[in-house]
Amino acid sequence: RKIIKNESLGAPELNLNPRRLTVLLAGANGFQPAARATWLPTEHSRDTPCLEDPLGNNSLVIKNQTLTLNLGYWLSCGSYGVSHNAYKYRLQHGAFILIGADSSSYMRNGGYGTAISINFPARKIKATGYIQIFEEENGATPQPQQDRWTTLKSHKTYTLAQQPPEPYDLLKQSDPRLLDWLSQADGRSE
């Protein structure tokens, strides 16, 4: 019911129907619901009609009782930015608990990208800057990739039912100076 015509750039029709994810676990009485998520992004966006479906290929992976949701943000027009978020949930005491969040981004017109990896049980954040995206031209020496670490300040526990936090927001709360360093380490300010 929420498919609308698009008169602008992007897909000719925008599917704005909500998405739901239900995880079923096998039990003695058959399959039982173990977790639900209703916060998933729609296939298209009215505000950014050039956005490709964030839940594209390989968006859901389940292995060793760990569920990983991969969300990609790529626009075919209007932006050079590309980003990817992966959220890892582990089945613990009957609930899917967020144990990891990874985020990476780069500009298609730049040479470097950045990444953040959060380990919730260990309460550690790894920030990576100067990730080389393209080959350097004319024999230029690339800036070496660098990793920096900090401690996650938030003690909040997230389940699959809740919309997960943005990794860059958690980094900002934990160590704003490291977030400032990442904004320089994407290569655009050099």
C-alpha positions as a printed NumPy array, in Angstrom:
array([[  0.   ,   0.   ,   0.   ],
       [  2.956,   2.334,   0.426],
       [  4.36 ,   2.241,  -3.098],
       [  4.419,   5.712,  -4.616],
       [  5.386,   7.085,  -8.009],
       [  8.689,   8.909,  -8.148],
       [  8.855,  11.844, -10.563],
       [ 12.48 ,  12.601,  -9.664],
       [ 15.798,  10.812, -10.098],
       [ 16.056,   7.266,  -8.81 ],
       [ 13.615,   4.364,  -9.068],
       [ 10.337,   5.03 , -10.934],
       [  8.412,   3.741,  -7.903],
       [  9.406,   3.98 ,  -4.246],
       [  8.535,   1.114,  -1.915],
       [  7.993,   2.716,   1.504],
       [  6.366,  -0.323,   3.13 ],
       [  7.769,  -1.139,   6.577],
       [  9.977,  -4.177,   7.031],
       [  9.982,  -6.637,   9.867],
       [ 12.418,  -9.327,  10.876],
       [ 11.306, -12.275,  12.994],
       [ 13.805, -14.847,  14.247],
       [ 12.394, -18.302,  14.962],
       [ 14.159, -20.929,  17.033],
       [ 13.436, -24.652,  16.88 ],
       [ 12.05 , -26.088,  20.093],
       [ 10.185, -29.124,  21.368],
       [  6.887, -27.683,  20.101],
       [  8.202, -26.542,  16.719],
       [  9.492, -23.105,  15.821],
       [  8.936, -20.286,  18.316],
       [  9.547, -16.539,  17.86 ],
       [ 12.779, -15.535,  19.633],
       [ 13.203, -11.928,  18.45 ],
       [ 11.543,  -9.288,  16.313],
       [ 12.845,  -6.117,  14.718],
       [ 10.57 ,  -3.469,  13.212],
       [ 13.173,  -0.687,  12.887],
       [ 14.643,  -1.92 ,   9.581],
       [ 14.904,   0.657,   6.768],
       [ 12.387,   0.597,   3.946],
       [ 13.503,  -0.427,   0.462],
       [ 13.451,   3.197,  -0.723],
       [ 13.399,   6.644,   0.857],
       [ 11.074,   9.501,  -0.032],
       [ 13.727,  12.032,   1.095],
       [ 16.572,  10.398,  -0.862],
       [ 15.027,   8.599,  -3.858],
       [ 18.477,   7.775,  -5.285],
       [ 19.323,   5.628,  -2.241],
       [ 19.813,   1.985,  -3.143],
       [ 18.07 ,  -0.581,  -0.945],
       [ 20.053,  -0.607,   2.351],
       [ 19.186,  -4.294,   2.756],
       [ 20.754,  -5.456,  -0.488],
       [ 22.737,  -8.643,  -1.055],
       [ 24.101, -10.468,   2.004],
       [ 22.186,  -8.209,   4.363],
       [ 21.421, -10.994,   6.828],
       [ 23.917, -13.649,   7.906],
       [ 23.401, -16.209,  10.677],
       [ 26.335, -18.287,  11.843],
       [ 27.212, -19.901,  15.207],
       [ 24.18 , -18.335,  16.937],
       [ 25.344, -14.895,  15.809],
       [ 23.064, -12.831,  13.58 ],
       [ 24.672, -10.073,  11.509],
       [ 22.65 ,  -7.333,   9.806],
       [ 24.5  ,  -5.476,   7.029],
       [ 23.137,  -2.093,   5.978],
       [ 24.683,  -0.355,   2.982],
       [ 24.123,   3.284,   2.073],
       [ 24.938,   4.137,  -1.53 ],
       [ 23.255,   6.795,  -3.647],
       [ 23.235,   6.699,  -7.431],
       [ 22.88 ,  10.501,  -7.51 ],
       [ 23.224,  13.464,  -5.174],
       [ 26.118,  12.313,  -3.006],
       [ 29.642,  10.937,  -3.228],
       [ 29.359,   9.342,   0.207],
       [ 29.242,   5.579,   0.701],
       [ 28.825,   3.913,   4.078],
       [ 28.217,   0.469,   5.512],
       [ 27.043,  -0.558,   8.98 ],
       [ 27.111,  -4.111,  10.327],
       [ 25.426,  -5.037,  13.6  ],
       [ 26.235,  -8.377,  15.259],
       [ 23.83 ,  -9.99 ,  17.712],
       [ 24.479, -13.113,  19.761],
       [ 21.832, -15.348,  21.252],
       [ 22.31 , -15.051,  25.033],
       [ 19.816, -16.209,  27.653],
       [ 17.   , -16.326,  25.08 ],
       [ 17.587, -12.842,  23.595],
       [ 19.65 , -11.515,  20.71 ],
       [ 22.08 ,  -9.021,  22.3  ],
       [ 24.163,  -6.521,  20.298],
       [ 27.801,  -7.565,  20.695],
       [ 29.419,  -5.668,  17.838],
       [ 28.915,  -2.714,  15.526],
       [ 31.127,  -1.897,  12.565],
       [ 30.866,   1.145,  10.354],
       [ 32.922,   2.256,   7.389],
       [ 32.623,   5.22 ,   5.064],
       [ 34.402,   6.919,   2.217],
       [ 33.82 ,   9.537,  -0.429],
       [ 33.866,   8.253,  -4.013],
       [ 35.736,  11.403,  -5.025],
       [ 38.411,  11.036,  -2.326],
       [ 41.288,   8.712,  -1.704],
       [ 40.777,   7.513,   1.859],
       [ 38.055,   6.093,   4.065],
       [ 37.486,   5.593,   7.779],
       [ 36.08 ,   2.774,   9.918],
       [ 34.912,   2.14 ,  13.448],
       [ 34.611,  -1.239,  15.135],
       [ 32.905,  -1.556,  18.528],
       [ 33.173,  -4.605,  20.754],
       [ 30.359,  -4.197,  23.301],
       [ 31.326,  -7.009,  25.728],
       [ 34.943,  -5.723,  25.911],
       [ 33.761,  -2.064,  25.775],
       [ 36.453,  -1.193,  23.219],
       [ 36.285,   0.989,  20.117],
       [ 38.812,   0.792,  17.305],
       [ 38.921,   3.753,  14.917],
       [ 40.789,   3.341,  11.635],
       [ 41.793,   6.245,   9.43 ],
       [ 43.534,   6.684,   6.112],
       [ 42.082,   3.501,   4.619],
       [ 43.317,   3.698,   1.047],
       [ 40.416,   3.474,  -1.402],
       [ 42.19 ,   4.232,  -4.687],
       [ 45.735,   3.759,  -5.945],
       [ 47.937,   6.837,  -5.611],
       [ 48.732,   8.54 ,  -8.908],
       [ 52.12 ,   9.583, -10.274],
       [ 54.065,   7.477,  -7.769],
       [ 52.848,   9.451,  -4.745],
       [ 53.398,   7.822,  -1.36 ],
       [ 50.089,   7.013,   0.321],
       [ 49.357,   8.024,   3.892],
       [ 49.735,   4.866,   6.008],
       [ 46.57 ,   3.402,   7.517],
       [ 46.328,   4.115,  11.24 ],
       [ 44.378,   2.532,  14.106],
       [ 43.504,   4.229,  17.367],
       [ 41.671,   2.782,  20.355],
       [ 39.39 ,   4.087,  23.081],
       [ 36.971,   2.76 ,  25.697],
       [ 33.23 ,   2.645,  25.072],
       [ 31.615,   4.845,  27.725],
       [ 28.05 ,   3.642,  27.219],
       [ 26.989,   0.691,  29.371],
       [ 23.642,   0.285,  27.629],
       [ 22.638,  -3.151,  26.369],
       [ 20.786,  -3.32 ,  23.044],
       [ 18.6  ,  -6.128,  21.748],
       [ 17.495,  -6.861,  18.202],
       [ 14.103,  -5.298,  18.995],
       [ 15.715,  -1.86 ,  19.491],
       [ 17.143,   0.294,  16.743],
       [ 20.918,   0.06 ,  17.204],
       [ 23.011,   3.153,  17.835],
       [ 25.107,   4.73 ,  15.115],
       [ 28.751,   3.696,  15.76 ],
       [ 29.999,   7.226,  15.015],
       [ 27.581,   8.59 ,  17.675],
       [ 28.962,   6.159,  20.265],
       [ 32.496,   7.214,  19.355],
       [ 31.533,  10.872,  19.764],
       [ 30.122,  10.157,  23.246],
       [ 33.201,   8.142,  24.221],
       [ 36.042,  10.214,  22.74 ],
       [ 35.151,  13.35 ,  20.701],
       [ 38.852,  13.983,  19.943],
       [ 39.069,  10.628,  18.201],
       [ 36.046,  11.53 ,  16.098],
       [ 37.782,  14.803,  15.142],
       [ 40.883,  12.805,  14.156],
       [ 38.74 ,  10.552,  11.932],
       [ 37.288,  13.578,  10.16 ],
       [ 40.872,  14.498,   9.184],
       [ 41.898,  10.904,   8.443],
       [ 39.465,  10.533,   5.552],
       [ 41.923,  12.478,   3.404],
       [ 39.574,  15.294,   2.425],
       [ 41.167,  17.881,   4.68 ],
       [ 44.721,  17.355,   3.404]])
